Amino acid sequence: MKFVAVLPHLDERQRRLYLASEAGALGHGGVTAVAGLAEVSESTIARGQEELAGEAEVLGRVRRPGGGRKSAAERDPGLAAALESLIEPHELGDPVSPLRWTTASLRDLARELTEAGHPVSAPVVGGLLHEMGFSLQGMAKTRAGRQVHDRDAQFRHINAAAERFLAEGLPVVSVDAKNKEPIGDFARPGRTYRPKGEPITAPDHDFTRPDTPLAIPYGV
C-alpha cells in the first residue's frame, strides 16, 4: 500500500533511494522482498543502497509554486511599515545608503512591535532588517574631528563607489585597518606547527626605537 501511494510521485533516482532505504529497514531478505513488491530489479535497489552508503548528494526540495508557510510580512502587511517607523529614530547615516544599521536591539524592536499589535519574534525582525538593507555592526568611530575637513566627502565618495559596483553586480569589500605593530624581532599572537620543544623565541619586552618600521594589519 505504501509503494502504491508514494512511488508514482517520485522520479527514477528518488524511487531508487526510497526503495533502498525500505530494503535496509527490513534487514536480511529486504532487497528481494522490496524488489518483488515494487516490481523492480534487485540490481536497482542495490544501486540505491550504494548511493546511500556513499552519502548521495541532496538535490534539494521540490515544492509547488506558492507552497509553504507565508512570511511574517505577507501575513501582516503592516509589519514592515511599523518596523520602519520604529528604527527611523535610531538609524545612523544616510538612509539611502546601501550600508545601513540601527542601534536598537532585535529584542527591543520585537517587543515594541508586539505591543503595537504586530506579534513577531526577534529572529523574524532580524530577517526583515536584512531584507531592508540593514546589517549587524559594532560601534564605529564616526565622529569626525575638526582637523578632518573632507571626511564627509570621503564617505560620500566611498558610498557612491559602493553603489556603482553593486549596481554592476560586483562585490564590495570592506577593509578594516588595525593598530600599528612594529616589524622585527617581536612577539606575535597565534601558533604555528614546530618540532616539539623548539618554539620560536622572541624578546620578553617589545622595546622599539624611533626608526623601527611599522605595519598596519587589517581584516576583510
N, C-alpha and C positions, 0 to 999 in steps of 0.2 A: 504493500500500500504506500509506503514511504517513497519508493523508487518511482511509482506511477505518478505521484503527486509532484515530485521535485525534478526529476530528470528532464522533462520536456522544457523546463525553463533555463537549463544550463547549456553552455557551449561545449564543444568537444573536450577542451582542456579541463573545464570545471567538472564535467561528468567524470573524467578520469581520476581527478584528485578526490572527488567526493566518494566514489566507489572504493578507492584505495583506502580512504580513512575508515569506511564502514567495514571493509575486509579486515583491517588491522584491529578494529574493536572486537571482532568476533574471535580473533585468535586462530588457533590451528584449524585448517579447513575453511577459513573465511574467504580466501580467494576463490575457491571452487564454488562455494555457496553463493557468493555475490555475483560471480560471473553467470551462473545459471539463472538467478532471479532477474538480473538486469539484461540478460541476453547479450552479453559482450564476451570477448575472448579473455582468457586468463592473462594473456600477454599484455592486454590493455591495462588491466588492474596492476600487473607487476610494474609496468612503466610508470603508472601513477605513484606507486609506492617508492620507486626510485627517485621521482621528483620531490616527493615529500621528505624523504630521507636526506636529500641534498638541499633542503630548505629552498624550495621553489620560490621564485620571485613573486611577490604580491603585486598584481597588476592594478589594484585599486577597486573602488566601488562603482557600481552602475546603478544610478537612481533615475527615475522618471523626472522629466523637467518639472520644476516646481515642487518636487517631493522634499521631505524633510521638514524639520521644525523651522518656523519663521524666525527671523532675527528679532531682537528686542525692539529695534527701531521700526520694523514692519508691524509688529504687534501694537506698538504705541507710537503713532505718527508724531505726537508732540514731544517725544523724548529728546530728540536731537536738538530741537529749538530750546528746550528747557535747560539742557546741559550747556549749550552755547551761552545762554544768559547768565548761568552761574559762573562760568570760567572767565567771562569777559572782564570783570573787575580784577581778576588775579593774573591775567595774561600779561606777559612781558614781551617787549619787542614789537616789531611791525606785524600787524595782524594779517597782512597779505604775504608775509614771508613764507617760503616753503619749509622753513625750520621754525616751529612754534613750540612753546612749552608753557606750563602752568605751575603755580606754586601751591595750589590746593591738592590735598591728597585724594586718592581714589575713594577711600572710605568716607571722607568728608563729603565729597560730591555725591556718592551713593546715598548717604543719609539724607542730605538736603533734597535730592530728587525724590526719594521715597516719601518724605514729609510733604512734598509738593504734589503728591498724587501720582508719581511715576515710580512705582516699586522696581528697583533694579539692584543688582549686586555690584561690588567693586570691580571684579574682573570684566563684567559687561561694560562698565564705564571706561575701563582701560581700552577695550576694543573699539568703542565709539571714538575715544580721543585719538587713537591711532588712525582711524578712518578719516578723522577731521584734520589730520596733519600734525598732531601733537606728538611729542616724544618725551620719554622719561630722562631727565637730566639733573645733574647735581648743581650745586651753587657755582656760579661763574663770576669772575671778576670783570664786570662790565661797566663799572663806574669810572668814566674817563676823568683823568686829572686835567687841570688847565694847561699843562705843558703839551698835551697832545691835541693840537687844533684840528687835525684832519681825521680823527678816529671815526666819526660818523660817516665820513666819505669812504673810508676804508671798508667799513662793514657794508655799506650800500653797494660798493663795487663787488665785494665777495658775494653778496646775496644775488646781485644781478647775474654774475657769472654762474652761480649755482642753478638759478632758474633756467638759464640758457642751456646748460649741459643737460639738465633734467628733461627739458623740452625735446632735446635731440636723442633722448634715450641713453644718455651716458651717465656713468656713476659719478657721485660727488664724494670725495674722500676728505675727512676731517683729520688734520694732523695736530696733535696736542703736544706742544713743547714742554719739557720738564725743567727742573732746576739744573743749573750748570754743574758739571762734575769734572774734576781735574783729570788730565790724561797723564799716565805714567805708572810708576810702581806704587799703586794704591789698592786698598781693599775694595772688593766689589761684591754685591749681593749675588745670590744664585749659587748653583752647584754644577760641577762637571765630573764626568767619569775619569777617575785616576787610579793608578795602582794602589792597592791598599797600603795605608801608612805613608803615602807620599803626596800630601796635599800641596797645592800651590801656596807659597808663603807670601806675606806682604808685611810692611812695617806696621807696628802696633798703633802708630799715630799718623794721621794724614796731614803732615806739615807741608804747606805749599809756599812757593815763592812768587814774587810779582811776575816772573817770566814763565810760570807754569801754564802750559796750554790748557784750554778748557773745551769741553764738548757739551752739547745740549741734547740729551736723549729725547726721544719723542714716542708717542703712541698714536696708532691709527685707529 
